[in-house]
Amino acid sequence: MLCGYYVLRPLRDEMGVQGGVENLPWLFSATFAVMLGAAPLFGWAAARLPRRRLVPWTYLFFVANVLVFYALFAAGAAPPTVARAFFIWVSVFNLFVVSLFWSLMVDLFRPQQAERLFGFVSAGGSCGALAGPTLTALLAAPLGTANLLLLSCCFLGLALVCVYALIRRAGVDAAASAARPSAEPGDSIGGTTWSGIAEIPRSPYLLGIVAYVLLYTVLFGFAYLELARMVSATYSESAQRTALFAQMDLAVNVITLLGQLLVVAKFVEKLGVGAALALLPALGLAGFVAIGLAPLLAVLIAFQILRRAADYAIARPAREMLFTVLTREAKYKSKNFIDTVVFRGGDAASGWVYAALKGLGLGLAGLAAAVIPGAILWLLLGLWLGRQHVRKSRGAA
């Protein structure tokens, strides 16, 4: 799945630059609007479809979308319009397929299993994420953009085979799972279209996760937008920018894979989920201080690589562990809403706040200083969520 996505990601970033860096806040807002429309549709489907159909059918829908974009790129139809639509679609696609994958994982594994295994599950994703940008960097010129989309489709099709295998195995284990008093037997998710969303304001725990995700997207959204601006100003050719984005993805995924294989399980076992959640805000705090002292493109690139690696290697598996102690409906519906609508809402907010701060004349150093208080609040929230997760895990046990 992640190999298929990372074939598309450098293309998405290049399409965003081609459309004009000044238009990125509009693209973020458009992505958020699409998410707002997609969330109730997913809630409707989740309330009516069993797990064995919901997950594969959602993947098939996105594979069909990739084929539509392949046809548009191959025909050369309205390039600026298609480029913007592709940026928005990939920004929706990646959150939905990744969120749904982790919904399945937190449904299949108990909290203690998740602490032990999610680092290795994530490492499998990193292997695909390493292959994706490598293939894009090597094949972008000889194959062209349209054929890269077909390559992505092939890997997404293989991911679909794996999804079927996981769900089939879950069906084999259903009888044994039902024997546990805390288990949720059967394959149904249940509820209504809006029940997963309605659960969020009633749960301080889910509200804490919402706040954690919002702080993540808003604070690091500034760094992404400033990076896009500086790359656009430094590199004039599209191929150079695409290659740079692919090289950054490659560096991120090498560091991430090492962290997932060697660090996550031991880190969580010794220090707990809260410390894993606090690591990324702590790195962000240090990074923003470094950027404020040396506001250079090289420093910003290094910060982006390190913070994304820390996110994928440690913070993301820890964030997924938070959902293992919730009901199945929350694992699929509430989680999907947070991973998609809340995440892209933070992106949209960061785009407009960034534009406003730039309008006031703030440079890179000024932006870095402005986000430091938010990073401190984010760190404290991560520690609080870790304590709540421990309490809920003991209650479930």
Protein Blocks (a to p, Z undefined) as FASTA:
>chain_A
ZZmmmmmmmmmmmmmmmnopklmmmmmmmmmmmmmmmmmmmmmmmmmpcfklmmmmmmmm
mmmmmmmmmmmmmnopakllmmmmmmmmmmmmmmmmmmmmmmmmmmmpcfklmmmmmmmm
mmmmmmmmmmmmmmmmmmmmmnommlmmmmmmmmmmmmmmmmmmmmmmmmmmmmmmmmpm
kbcedjbeghcfklmmmmmmmpmklmmmmmmmmmmmmmmmmmmmmmmmmmmmmpmbfklm
mmmmmmmmmmmmmmmmmmmmmmmmmmmmmnojklmmmmmmmmmmmmmmmmmmmccfklmm
mmmmmmmmmmmmmmmmmmmmmmmmpcfklmmmmmmmmmmmmmmmmmmmmmmmmmmmmmno
pafklmmmmmmmmmmmmmmmmmmmmmmmmmmmmmmZZ
